[in-house]
Amino acid sequence: MLTKKLTMKHIRANLHLKVHRWMDSIGFRLNASQTNEKNNVTTNHYFFETFNFFEKAKNNDMKHSQFLCFDMYGEEMSVKSLLDLQTAFFENISQLK
């Protein structure tokens, strides 16, 4: 059980690192950052061209942040892997003309 918890913790931290490295390589910009003082959740809004996504972190603990983006139809898509985010991004960018 302990091994499983450590593995999940590692996966989340690893996802945050992978997403931010990829964002830097593409050239994403931070559009806005808001903190809800009541529940201490910070939401960062990033964008590139027409693609937007959000990162939420509680107590500024970025290792446990959650990502949310939208697919090409505007539907919310929870990001569980870097591939999820990349797929939504490239589908969105391919629609530009």
KOLKOLMI-253331 format. One line per 5 residues: number of its first residue (from 1); for each residue y, x, z of N, C-alpha, C. Coordinates in steps of 0.001 Angstrom, whole numbers, plus 500000, padded with zeros to 6 digits. Atoms other than C-alpha are relative to their C-alpha. Last residue first. Example, Ala and Ser with C-alpha at 12.3 -4.5 7.8 and 13.67 -1.06 7.14 Angstrom:
BEGIN
2 = 498810 499180 499940 498940 513670 507140 501090 499230 500730 ~ 498810 500890 500000 495500 512300 507800 501200 500900 500000 .
***
This chain:
BEGIN
97 = 499834 499755 501442 528375 493669 459031 501410 500381 499707 ~ 498629 499689 500410 527123 493647 462579 500060 500254 498518 ~ 499382 501223 500493 523727 491960 463129 501444 500216 499533 ~ 500466 500226 501386 521970 495339 463409 500610 498745 499393 ~ 499248 499126 500904 524123 496099 466478 499582 499772 498537 .
92 = 498605 500431 500023 522725 493114 468380 500783 500812 498968 ~ 499991 501299 500670 519096 493870 467511 501439 499509 499844 ~ 500152 499738 501423 519728 497529 468416 499905 498709 499199 ~ 498842 499294 500558 521141 496603 471818 499871 500155 498492 ~ 498899 500956 500074 518486 494007 472700 501215 500646 499341 .
87 = 500367 501011 500987 515727 496480 471849 501126 498991 499821 ~ 499838 499426 501332 517439 499310 473734 499685 498987 498903 ~ 498570 499850 500267 517800 497219 476872 500243 500530 498590 ~ 499410 501345 500042 514175 496100 476903 501471 500080 499601 ~ 500339 500580 501298 513042 499660 476027 500563 498586 499859 .
82 = 498993 499522 500944 514883 501021 479052 499742 499406 498623 ~ 500243 498646 500500 512636 498882 481196 501136 500395 499068 ~ 501027 499413 499141 512781 495738 483330 499663 501425 499577 ~ 500430 498691 500496 516013 494393 481895 499030 500621 500997 ~ 500122 499064 498896 516423 490672 482543 499425 501305 499465 .
77 = 501222 499214 500053 517479 488878 479381 500015 500994 501151 ~ 500086 498965 498968 520009 486095 479302 498656 500701 499930 ~ 500819 500344 498835 520046 484221 475987 499984 501162 500988 ~ 499144 500293 498855 522934 484843 473608 499243 499598 501251 ~ 499724 501430 500013 520792 484596 470472 500872 499580 501180 .
72 = 499134 500314 501143 520880 488342 469833 500315 498510 499875 ~ 500637 499724 501280 519550 488989 473333 500919 499544 498871 ~ 500207 501220 500779 521789 489153 476370 499353 500373 498677 ~ 499313 499994 501283 521884 491779 479091 499674 498697 499288 ~ 500075 501271 500712 521046 492074 482770 500747 500157 498690 .
67 = 499287 500065 501267 520345 495169 484828 499760 498654 499336 ~ 500670 500880 500957 519404 495419 488490 500872 499906 498757 ~ 499177 500871 500829 520385 498226 490813 499137 499195 499038 ~ 500600 501329 500002 518001 499545 493431 500805 499023 499144 ~ 501424 499827 500244 518717 503242 492908 499282 498655 499934 .
62 = 500284 500058 501435 522381 502320 492564 498518 500192 499677 ~ 501286 499316 500121 522695 501541 496260 499539 499892 498551 ~ 499835 498800 500842 526392 500641 496338 498738 500844 499899 ~ 499635 498898 499093 525636 498156 499172 500150 501332 499261 ~ 499607 500433 498661 523958 495848 496632 500244 501224 500870 .
57 = 500553 499174 498928 523909 496894 493005 500528 499500 501334 ~ 499668 500471 498652 524380 494805 489887 499318 500896 501022 ~ 500802 499305 498998 524500 496243 486361 500479 499516 501366 ~ 499532 499951 498622 525724 494125 483494 499012 500766 500871 ~ 501032 500204 498991 525390 494274 479737 500583 500267 501379 .
52 = 499589 499949 498601 527585 493867 476704 498776 499927 500899 ~ 501093 500133 499041 527004 494524 473007 500528 500205 501418 ~ 500136 501412 499621 529750 493811 470482 498925 499780 501059 ~ 499816 500891 501156 531001 497405 470039 499928 498544 500459 ~ 499916 499126 501169 529741 499124 473196 500023 499079 498791 .
47 = 499998 500508 501368 530129 497448 476570 500004 501144 498989 ~ 499918 498950 501002 529509 497879 480278 499994 499389 498611 ~ 500133 500556 501339 530211 495410 483088 500233 501124 499000 ~ 499341 499196 501030 529609 496705 486606 499704 499394 498643 ~ 500433 500290 501361 528794 494256 489392 500831 500840 499041 .
42 = 499097 499487 501030 529018 495400 492998 499400 499716 498636 ~ 500659 499733 501273 527290 493315 495649 501058 500431 498994 ~ 499956 498570 500296 528607 493499 499218 499199 500369 498751 ~ 501393 499543 499996 527568 489914 500104 499865 501476 499612 ~ 500834 500835 499131 530991 488635 501166 498564 500513 500088 .
37 = 499924 499510 498622 533016 491495 499677 499070 499233 500943 ~ 499928 501208 499198 531895 490664 496144 499930 500453 501454 ~ 500839 500035 498805 532658 493886 494345 500249 498705 500745 ~ 499556 500910 498945 533922 493940 490781 499020 500065 501157 ~ 500843 499841 498828 533749 496599 488089 500571 499115 501098 .
32 = 499496 500540 498733 535094 496123 484611 498991 500259 501100 ~ 498932 500948 500281 534792 497472 481071 500630 499478 501283 ~ 499913 500950 498891 532747 500599 481753 501203 499114 499737 ~ 498830 499901 499137 532245 502230 478386 499909 498959 501101 ~ 499590 501221 499307 529044 502846 476453 501197 500281 500892 .
27 = 498545 500086 499861 528978 505978 474293 500473 498701 500620 ~ 499504 500979 500983 525442 506068 472931 501521 499923 500041 ~ 500262 499468 501338 524437 509280 474763 500519 499068 498906 ~ 499111 498863 500263 526127 508180 477984 499809 500536 498588 ~ 498635 500518 500157 524378 504814 477925 500969 501118 499635 .
22 = 499943 500615 501322 521009 506542 477371 501396 499469 499725 ~ 500050 498905 500987 521537 508793 480377 500126 499448 498591 ~ 498699 499329 500008 522646 505774 482428 500030 501217 499067 ~ 498993 500878 500605 519608 503718 481459 501343 500721 499917 ~ 500243 500089 501444 517186 506570 482160 501064 499165 499308 .
17 = 499690 498706 500601 518685 507274 485594 499842 499950 498483 ~ 498553 499814 499901 518667 503622 486630 500417 501297 499311 ~ 499382 500905 500969 515111 503197 485357 501510 500188 500007 ~ 500204 499414 501309 513953 506288 487303 500641 499135 498914 ~ 499061 498875 500066 515417 504937 490507 499940 500648 498627 .
12 = 498637 500530 500033 513602 501666 489908 501027 501107 499879 ~ 499785 500622 501303 510328 503395 489000 501421 499458 499896 ~ 499782 498943 500980 510500 505663 492057 500313 499417 498621 ~ 498699 499434 499667 510884 502710 494414 500367 501071 498974 ~ 499001 500967 500449 507972 500993 492680 501415 500509 500274 .
7 = 500007 500007 501447 505836 504127 493127 501052 499039 499461 ~ 499309 498800 500443 506779 504535 496757 500086 500048 498487 ~ 498589 500152 499688 505826 500952 497451 500794 501205 499521 ~ 499455 500967 500937 502480 501359 495668 501500 499814 500232 ~ 499889 499353 501296 501676 504527 497582 500630 499062 498979 .
2 = 498853 499103 499933 502408 502792 500881 500226 500680 498661 ~ 498806 500820 500000 500000 500000 500000 501253 500860 500000 .
***
